[in-house]
Amino acid sequence: MKILIVDDEAINRTLLTNMLYNAGYKNCVEAVDGVEAIEKFTEEQPDLVLLDVVMPGLSGFDVAPKIRKLAKGTYLPILFITALEDKDSLVRCLEVGGNDFATKPFDRHILIAKIRAHLKIRALSEHVEQQNKALRLFNQRVAREHAIVEHIFSHAIVNRPEVQAHFDCFLQPAETFNGDLFLCEASPSGGIYFIVGDFTGHGLASAIGALPVTRAFQELSQQGVSVSEIVSELNQILTKFLPSDMFMAAVVGEINAAGNRINLWQGGMPAVIIPAKSNRTLRKISSRHMALGVLEEHELNTDIDIVNLGHNEQLIICSDGLIEIANDDGDMLLEEGLAEIVKDQMIEEGIVDANSLFSRAKAHCATSTFQDDVTLVVFTSRPIKMPLSNQVECGFPSVHEVTLDAEHLKQPDALPRVLQLAGQCEGIQSIRSIMFTVLSELFNNALEHGILKLDSKLKQDSAGFQQYYENREVSLNALRRGRIIIRIESLPDRGQVLVSVADSGNGFEWENKTHLAGTHPSNNECYGRGLSLINTLCDRVWFENNGSKVICLLNVRHH
């Protein structure tokens, strides 16, 4: 430590120098007056100043503020050495910039104790300043990194305005970066794919998972794949990419070109709400799957719900950040509270808009800020107005056929592998998702009814639904004989795809299925609902071999 001693009396300077030397402070600099004191301070930059008050020329009262201005921010102890004992003089020592004083004659023990205490404060001050400097540099680096990441996010995670215009959206992150995600892309068939995702937690750590999800979703949307394929691919990415304690709850959907049918997959998200236009009733479709990034591929269930909407009927999707807001008593809004708010808004305004719904929900909140990211997406059923590509596909005609026996049918990935094979056909991009839906329905009907001979009457309630699939698993494990033949023929030059599925079962009396003539199926019909959907999606459906073989014609150019 370097100490500057300022005194016009040589004996005092010598006394102080020896006293400090014996106490271990051997680096002392002397000044005989105020002018030299200022010069020495500038040259030597001492750690502490012992300053006499009464000197010729500049007094200690004059020198102290000048030295204080020259100090560069770090705590600089200035101790006045004075024979003055009146209170006013001592008070002035502190007022002009001094930190302490010692009266003459010196008490060696007190003076050294004061010097040590002030040098310790200076050392602590310098340490704090170093930490502050490091913190400032760190904050600058973090701010720069955040700016870079924000720039990347703003360019990588972006929806085309003409696609997003079909949705009414509200997104509010809890921090700078949003752990929630909303993506939408036009499908080759003229409809729209969308994802509403909610990563574990919030902030940058949660938001970073949105990058691979966005890239994969955009690529898959251009290929016209099914919702099940999107779910499967995103799950593989997130399982590999995210740590074990992170996942993404999600609603993944595909809206058809007419805007009245949605293929919907939900995992770990609040129930989707469909309010009625005429009364206070509403439909709620609850998530029946785990979030993405939790299960391995063979454990994942990619089954979808098919949601039909009337004209101008609305579909409301939100993340749990909205329903988990709490009032002063700690009671959360929950799905039931949100449903009541939706009903009230429908009665008062006849329509739900995202901003008003959020404002009504926020009124339930005890604080002005939310603890989690909030996403609210509303889709109103109407035809999708998206320009279709004028490019005419001129792919090669092809035929893919696969025969699955009992051992093949027991494999959990049998259907995904068949769908993967079907995806290799050229000229099907614009109807790929539709073809996958048709093929999935035909395969499940052939397996469950043709081979396993299960009765769909069981699925009239939730208990029966569970019993139905328990019976399916038992029967499939016990299966020894059975065969399903799947044939896919692509005719790009005609714009047609033929899909046929034949099983080794006994068939059924398909002539009596009135839904094929346009009548809605009853709940008691084993094949009714699936075939009704297939009949809607295909240009033509017909049966052979007593109903054990079904053939579907899809027209690429009509979808």
DRENTI-474309 format. One record per residue (C-alpha): residue in one letter; x, y, z. Coordinates in steps of 0.05 Angstrom, whole numbers, padded with zeros to 5 digits, always signed. Layout:
N
aXYZ
...
This chain:
559
m+00000+00000+00000
k+00026+00069-00017
i+00012+00127+00031
l+00021+00201+00017
i+00042+00243+00077
v+00029+00318+00070
d+00057+00364+00125
d+00099+00428+00123
e+00137+00406+00186
a+00195+00358+00169
i+00194+00329+00239
n+00121+00309+00232
r+00135+00277+00165
t+00194+00238+00194
l+00154+00216+00254
l+00096+00192+00212
t+00142+00157+00162
n+00178+00119+00218
m+00113+00102+00252
l+00084+00074+00188
y+00149+00037+00171
n+00147+00001+00237
a+00074-00018+00225
g+00092-00049+00158
y+00075+00008+00112
k+00143+00019+00078
n+00120+00054+00015
c+00109+00126+00037
v+00112+00189-00005
e+00122+00258+00026
a+00098+00328+00005
v+00117+00392+00040
d+00057+00435+00019
g-00010+00433-00016
v+00016+00446-00087
e+00067+00389-00081
a+00013+00345-00050
i-00029+00352-00113
e+00030+00338-00158
k+00052+00278-00118
f-00019+00250-00116
t-00024+00255-00192
e+00044+00222-00202
e+00041+00168-00149
q-00033+00151-00143
p-00029+00133-00069
d-00078+00088-00032
l-00086+00135+00028
v-00070+00208+00044
l-00048+00236+00111
l-00062+00311+00104
d-00042+00367+00151
v-00095+00422+00159
v-00053+00484+00171
m+00000+00495+00117
p+00028+00556+00080
g-00006+00569+00014
l-00060+00517+00003
s-00088+00491+00068
g-00110+00420+00079
f-00182+00444+00071
d-00163+00470+00001
v-00124+00409-00020
a-00174+00355+00001
p-00229+00371-00050
k-00178+00378-00106
i-00148+00310-00091
r-00218+00281-00085
k-00233+00305-00156
l-00169+00273-00182
a-00187+00205-00151
k-00216+00158-00203
g-00278+00134-00168
t-00248+00083-00121
y-00255+00097-00047
l-00195+00142-00027
p-00185+00151+00048
i-00162+00222+00068
l-00144+00228+00141
f-00132+00298+00168
i-00073+00307+00215
t-00089+00368+00258
a-00074+00403+00323
l-00142+00436+00319
e-00191+00411+00370
d-00252+00456+00361
k-00314+00421+00336
d-00324+00467+00276
s-00254+00451+00249
l-00264+00376+00258
v-00332+00379+00224
r-00302+00418+00167
c-00249+00364+00157
l-00305+00316+00139
e-00345+00367+00099
v-00288+00383+00050
g-00277+00310+00033
g-00239+00279+00090
n-00258+00210+00116
d-00228+00215+00185
f-00179+00256+00228
a-00124+00246+00279
t-00103+00299+00328
k-00032+00318+00346
p+00006+00294+00384
f-00005+00227+00350
d-00029+00166+00387
r+00009+00112+00348
h-00040+00056+00363
i-00102+00095+00345
l-00072+00125+00282
i-00048+00057+00256
a-00115+00025+00273
k-00151+00079+00233
i-00104+00073+00175
r-00113-00003+00173
a-00189+00004+00177
h-00192+00054+00120
l-00143+00014+00076
k-00187-00047+00088
i-00247-00007+00065
r-00208+00015+00003
a-00189-00057-00012
l-00261-00077-00006
s-00282-00019-00050
e-00231-00038-00103
h-00256-00110-00100
v-00328-00087-00108
e-00308-00043-00165
q-00273-00101-00199
q-00335-00143-00190
n-00378-00087-00217
k-00333-00080-00277
a-00337-00155-00289
l-00412-00152-00281
r-00418-00094-00330
l-00377-00132-00381
f-00419-00194-00368
n-00484-00155-00377
q-00457-00124-00441
r-00440-00193-00467
v-00507-00221-00446
a-00543-00163-00478
r-00503-00174-00542
e-00518-00248-00541
h-00592-00235-00528
a-00593-00186-00586
i-00562-00239-00631
v-00610-00292-00608
e-00670-00245-00614
h-00648-00229-00685
i-00644-00303-00701
f-00711-00317-00669
s-00744-00259-00705
h-00721-00287-00772
a-00726-00362-00759
i-00792-00366-00722
v-00839-00326-00766
n-00906-00341-00797
r-00926-00317-00866
p-00975-00259-00857
e-01025-00287-00908
v-01028-00353-00869
q-01030-00323-00799
a-01087-00277-00822
h-01133-00337-00815
f-01122-00337-00740
d-01135-00288-00684
c-01074-00293-00638
f-01050-00265-00572
l-00980-00282-00546
q-00949-00252-00483
p-00882-00279-00458
a-00866-00277-00384
e-00794-00256-00401
t-00757-00230-00463
f-00760-00297-00497
n-00824-00336-00505
g-00828-00409-00483
d-00895-00414-00520
l-00898-00424-00595
f-00949-00412-00650
l-00933-00435-00720
c-00977-00439-00782
e-00961-00460-00853
a-01001-00470-00916
s-01011-00542-00937
p-01004-00566-01009
s-01078-00584-01009
g-01100-00512-00997
g-01110-00518-00922
i-01067-00497-00863
y-01023-00535-00813
f-01013-00504-00744
i-00979-00516-00678
v-00991-00485-00610
g-00934-00507-00565
d-00915-00495-00493
f-00844-00514-00471
t-00827-00529-00399
g-00814-00464-00360
h-00804-00398-00394
g-00748-00352-00418
l-00689-00367-00464
a-00678-00438-00439
s-00749-00456-00458
a-00751-00416-00523
i-00689-00448-00552
g-00728-00512-00567
a-00771-00473-00615
l-00716-00470-00668
p-00712-00543-00687
v-00788-00550-00681
t-00799-00491-00728
r-00751-00518-00780
a-00780-00588-00779
f-00852-00563-00780
q-00839-00518-00841
e-00806-00574-00879
l-00860-00625-00862
s-00915-00577-00881
q-00886-00567-00950
q-00887-00642-00959
g-00961-00646-00943
v-00952-00700-00890
s-01006-00722-00840
v-01013-00693-00770
s-00992-00760-00742
e-00927-00757-00781
i-00913-00686-00757
v-00925-00708-00685
s-00880-00768-00693
e-00823-00729-00724
l-00827-00672-00673
n-00827-00722-00616
q-00764-00755-00643
i-00730-00687-00649
l-00749-00664-00579
t-00732-00730-00546
k-00663-00725-00576
f-00654-00650-00568
l-00684-00632-00500
p-00657-00653-00432
s-00699-00705-00395
d-00735-00654-00352
m-00760-00613-00411
f-00817-00626-00460
m-00866-00589-00504
a-00941-00593-00492
a-00974-00582-00559
v-01036-00578-00602
v-01020-00598-00674
g-01073-00591-00727
e-01089-00590-00801
i-01147-00549-00827
n-01177-00570-00893
a-01186-00521-00951
a-01259-00512-00935
g-01241-00491-00864
n-01293-00536-00833
r-01254-00598-00813
i-01192-00602-00769
n-01148-00662-00756
l-01126-00649-00685
w-01073-00680-00639
q-01067-00655-00568
g-01014-00672-00517
g-01011-00642-00448
m-01048-00578-00466
p-01113-00548-00437
a-01177-00572-00470
v-01194-00540-00537
i-01260-00502-00533
i-01313-00496-00587
p-01369-00448-00565
a-01439-00453-00593
k-01466-00395-00633
s-01537-00398-00606
n-01534-00414-00531
r-01487-00422-00472
t-01466-00492-00490
l-01397-00509-00516
r-01356-00568-00536
k-01291-00584-00500
i-01239-00631-00530
s-01190-00652-00477
s-01118-00674-00490
r-01112-00749-00490
h-01038-00755-00503
m-00972-00741-00467
a-00931-00679-00485
l-00879-00685-00540
g-00808-00702-00518
v-00830-00748-00462
l-00843-00816-00493
e-00800-00858-00539
e-00824-00870-00610
h-00854-00938-00596
e-00893-00910-00536
l-00922-00849-00572
n-00995-00849-00592
t-01006-00807-00654
d-01082-00819-00660
i-01119-00755-00679
d-01188-00726-00666
i-01228-00702-00726
v-01264-00638-00708
n-01320-00614-00754
l-01340-00540-00750
g-01401-00504-00775
h-01394-00439-00814
n-01364-00385-00770
e-01358-00433-00712
q-01295-00421-00671
l-01239-00464-00644
i-01203-00435-00583
i-01134-00459-00561
c-01094-00433-00502
s-01031-00451-00463
d-01034-00466-00389
g-01005-00397-00373
l-01075-00369-00383
i-01115-00418-00340
e-01064-00420-00284
i-01071-00346-00265
a-01095-00339-00194
n-01137-00288-00156
d-01123-00257-00087
d-01146-00322-00053
g-01098-00364-00095
d-01154-00396-00135
m-01134-00410-00207
l-01178-00395-00266
l-01172-00466-00294
e-01210-00494-00354
e-01278-00486-00321
g-01266-00412-00308
l-01243-00400-00379
a-01304-00436-00406
e-01349-00389-00366
i-01313-00328-00393
v-01321-00355-00464
k-01396-00365-00453
d-01403-00294-00426
q-01366-00265-00485
m-01409-00305-00534
i-01473-00279-00501
e-01450-00207-00499
e-01413-00202-00565
g-01433-00264-00605
i-01361-00278-00622
v-01295-00292-00586
d-01234-00250-00601
a-01166-00265-00570
n-01151-00196-00540
s-01219-00189-00506
l-01216-00260-00480
f-01147-00247-00451
s-01170-00182-00418
r-01229-00217-00386
a-01184-00273-00361
k-01133-00222-00335
a-01187-00191-00292
h-01184-00255-00251
c-01109-00245-00238
a-01086-00216-00171
t-01024-00185-00202
s-01010-00144-00264
t-00958-00193-00290
f-00964-00267-00306
q-00915-00319-00281
d-00917-00359-00345
d-00921-00347-00420
v-00991-00339-00447
t-01015-00359-00516
l-01086-00354-00541
v-01106-00375-00612
v-01176-00370-00642
f-01194-00399-00710
t-01261-00382-00742
s-01287-00433-00791
r-01290-00406-00862
p-01258-00426-00928
i-01182-00420-00930
k-01162-00369-00982
m-01092-00389-01000
p-01063-00388-01071
l-01046-00459-01093
s-00983-00474-01131
n-00993-00477-01207
q-00938-00528-01213
v-00963-00592-01245
e-00931-00653-01215
c-00905-00701-01268
g-00883-00758-01225
f-00872-00830-01245
p-00932-00877-01239
s-00919-00929-01185
v-00950-00987-01148
h-00932-01004-01076
e-00961-01067-01045
v-00947-01098-00977
t-00974-01161-00945
l-00977-01163-00870
d-00987-01229-00833
a-01002-01240-00760
e-00931-01228-00736
h-00927-01164-00776
l-00993-01139-00749
k-00969-01148-00677
q-00913-01099-00688
p-00930-01030-00658
d-00899-00992-00716
a-00935-01032-00771
l-00981-00974-00792
p-00927-00919-00789
r-00882-00962-00833
v-00939-00972-00883
l-00951-00897-00883
q-00877-00885-00895
l-00880-00932-00954
a-00941-00895-00981
g-00904-00829-00976
q-00855-00852-01028
c-00907-00848-01083
e-00897-00790-01131
g-00952-00741-01149
i-00988-00745-01082
q-00961-00684-01046
s-01026-00644-01047
i-01067-00702-01018
r-01014-00737-00976
s-01047-00719-00910
i-01116-00740-00936
m-01088-00806-00963
f-01055-00821-00897
t-01121-00809-00860
v-01157-00855-00909
l-01103-00908-00904
s-01103-00905-00828
e-01179-00914-00824
l-01178-00972-00874
f-01121-01007-00838
n-01152-01000-00768
n-01220-01023-00795
a-01188-01083-00828
l-01148-01102-00766
e-01200-01088-00712
h-01263-01113-00748
g-01239-01157-00804
i-01184-01195-00768
l-01197-01186-00693
k-01274-01182-00701
l-01282-01129-00647
d-01350-01096-00637
s-01352-01020-00640
k-01415-01020-00598
l-01369-01021-00538
k-01345-00951-00553
q-01411-00917-00535
d-01382-00891-00469
s-01314-00879-00436
a-01314-00945-00398
g-01332-00983-00461
f-01280-00945-00500
q-01226-00969-00452
q-01254-01040-00453
y-01253-01039-00529
y-01178-01024-00532
e-01163-01073-00476
n-01198-01127-00518
r-01159-01103-00578
e-01093-01113-00543
v-01111-01181-00516
s-01137-01205-00584
l-01077-01178-00622
n-01028-01213-00575
a-01065-01278-00583
l-01070-01272-00659
r-01041-01332-00697
r-01072-01324-00766
g-01093-01264-00806
r-01070-01223-00865
i-01079-01153-00891
i-01057-01133-00961
i-01047-01059-00975
r-01039-01033-01046
i-01026-00961-01067
e-01025-00942-01140
s-01005-00872-01160
l-01025-00846-01229
p-00995-00776-01232
d-01013-00766-01306
r-01087-00776-01288
g-01082-00740-01221
q-01108-00802-01186
v-01088-00848-01129
l-01120-00916-01116
v-01116-00944-01046
s-01141-01014-01030
v-01140-01053-00965
a-01160-01126-00963
d-01164-01170-00901
s-01172-01245-00891
g-01236-01236-00850
n-01307-01253-00870
g-01325-01183-00894
f-01390-01148-00878
e-01456-01128-00910
w-01432-01063-00938
e-01493-01055-00983
n-01535-01038-00921
k-01489-00982-00899
t-01535-00923-00914
h-01480-00872-00897
l-01448-00887-00963
a-01509-00857-00995
g-01502-00794-00952
t-01539-00813-00888
h-01503-00800-00822
p-01483-00866-00789
s-01513-00888-00723
n-01472-00902-00662
n-01485-00977-00668
e-01451-00987-00734
c-01383-01020-00729
y-01356-00990-00793
g-01402-00930-00797
r-01361-00871-00774
g-01295-00891-00806
l-01328-00905-00874
s-01368-00841-00870
l-01304-00802-00863
i-01271-00842-00920
n-01331-00830-00964
t-01325-00755-00951
l-01251-00753-00966
c-01250-00797-01029
d-01281-00787-01098
r-01305-00858-01098
v-01307-00917-01050
w-01327-00989-01068
f-01322-01059-01039
e-01302-01127-01065
n-01298-01198-01036
n-01361-01192-00994
g-01336-01128-00962
s-01268-01155-00940
k-01234-01110-00991
v-01245-01035-00998
i-01219-00992-01054
c-01215-00917-01053
l-01203-00868-01109
l-01172-00800-01092
n-01168-00745-01143
v-01105-00704-01134
r-01132-00645-01174
h-01197-00637-01136
h-01166-00627-01067
